Amino acid sequence: MANSFPTHRPAESTHHRLLDFVKSVLINIFVSPYATVCDMYCGKVPDVEKWDEAQIGHYIGIDVETSGVNEVKEAWKSQRKAYTSEFIELDPCIEDIDSFWKDKEKQADVVFCMHNLQACFDSEEKARRLLHNVSALLKPGGYFLGITPDSSTIWYETEIG
């Protein structure tokens, strides 16, 4: 009898569960009702349930892949949300958000970067671009929250670069 469940390596499954748990905790701590949140590298599957539970006011989803942004848009449109949303296709480590972001008056209370943050530390230029984009997105006093799998990667990349 064939197994109908997808097969995952235990490390990947554990990593995804841990990341999901950490993001839920951070949302519960830092996101207040009606907040504007930005999710960098939002991917093909947004954390819709987490944002619904947090009762956010506005969602900004950013991803480098057109397919990812389009799938997230479609998922959002198919559900009636109590909050507004916008989606931006760009790589926040390479491109400047100013030319893509249309609704600049809706700055984020919290910017999340739970995936691909380590890729932004390949070079000083990429790290500076990311931080410029985060500062453009954030309201004064807002929070930037990100996760990298291993901080030694950042130190290694900054020492070599």
N, C-alpha and C positions, 0 to 999 in steps of 0.2 A: 504494500500500500504506500503510495507516494505521500510525502509530507507536504501539506498545503501551506505550511508556514515558511516564510523566507528564512534562509539560513544566514546567520551572522556569526562572525567570529566573536567569541566572548568579550574581547577587549573593545571592539567597536560598540557592542551593545551596552557594555558598562559605561563607556565614554559618553554615549548618547543619553543614557539615563542620568548620569551625573550632570551633564550639561543642561539637560531639561530641568533637573532639580534646582541647580544653581540659578538658572534664569528665572524660575518661578519664585524663588526666595528673593532675588534682587527686585523683581517686579513688585512683590508684596511690600518690600521695605521702601523703595524709592519712588514708586508711581502712585500718585494720589488721584482720586476721582477727577475726571474731566481734564487730565493732563494731556499735553501733546507729547507723543513719543516718536522717536525715529529709530528704525531698525535697519542698521547697515548690514549689507549682505543678507537680506531677509530670505533669500533662497526661494525655492519653488513652493515650499509649504510654510506659510506663516503660522505664528503661534496665536491663532484666532481666539482660542479658548482663554488663553492667558490674558489677552487684551480685553476680552469681554468681561472677565471676572474683575479686572482692575477698573472697569468702568471709565476708560479713557475718553477724551473728547475728540482727539484727532490723531491719526496714524500716518507717518511718513515712512514708506518702505523704499529702500535703496538696494539695488543689486546690479551687478555688472553684466549679467546675462539677460538678453531680451526675453528668452523663453521663461526664465524665472520670474521676471517682472510681469509678463503677460499672464502666467498661470496664477500669480498672486492676485492680480487685478480681477481676473475672472472669478476666482474663489470669493473675493470680496463682494463683487457685484451680485453673485448668486445668493448672497445672504443679506438680509436687511440688518444693517448695523445702526446702533444708536449714536455712532460717531462718524465723522467724515474721514476720508483717506485720500492720499495722493501717493503716486509711485514714480520713482525717478530711476532711469537706467543710466548708470555710470559706475566707474570704478573709483571709489572715494580716495584711493591711494595714488591715483594717477591724474584724474581729471578734476577740474575746479567746479565745485557745486554751483557757483554763482551763475553760470551760463545755462544750467539745467533747471534750477529751482525757481518756480514761478510765484509761489505764495510765500514770500519771505517774511511776511508779518506773522506767520504762524510758526514762530521759533519753538524748538522742542524744550520741554522741561527735563527730559532724559533722552540721551542718545545711547543706544545699545550697539555693541559690536561683538557678538558672541561667536562669530565664525570669521576666519581669514584674517584676524588681526595680526598674526605673526607675519603674514605676507607683506604687510605694510612696513615692516622693519627690515626689508631687504637692503634698503639704502636710506640715507639721511633725507634725500629728496622726497621719497615716498612717505616717510614718517612725518615730515613737515607738511606735505599736502594733506594727509589724513587729519592732522591736528588743525590745520587751517579750516578744513571743511567742517570738522566737529565744532570749532569755535563759531563758525558762521551759522550753524544750525542751532546751537544752544542759546537759550535765554540766559541773561546774567544770573548767576547763582544756580544754574542747572547742573546736572550730573552727566558725566561720560563714564559708562561702564563697559568694560571689555574683558574678554578671557583669551588667554593664549595657552596652548597646551604645555609649554615649557618656557619659563622666563630665560633660561640659559640660551635659548635660540636667539632671543633679542640681543643679549649681550654679545654673543658670538658674531651675529650679523653686523652689529654696530662697530665692533672692533676690527672686522675685516674690511667693511665698506669704507 
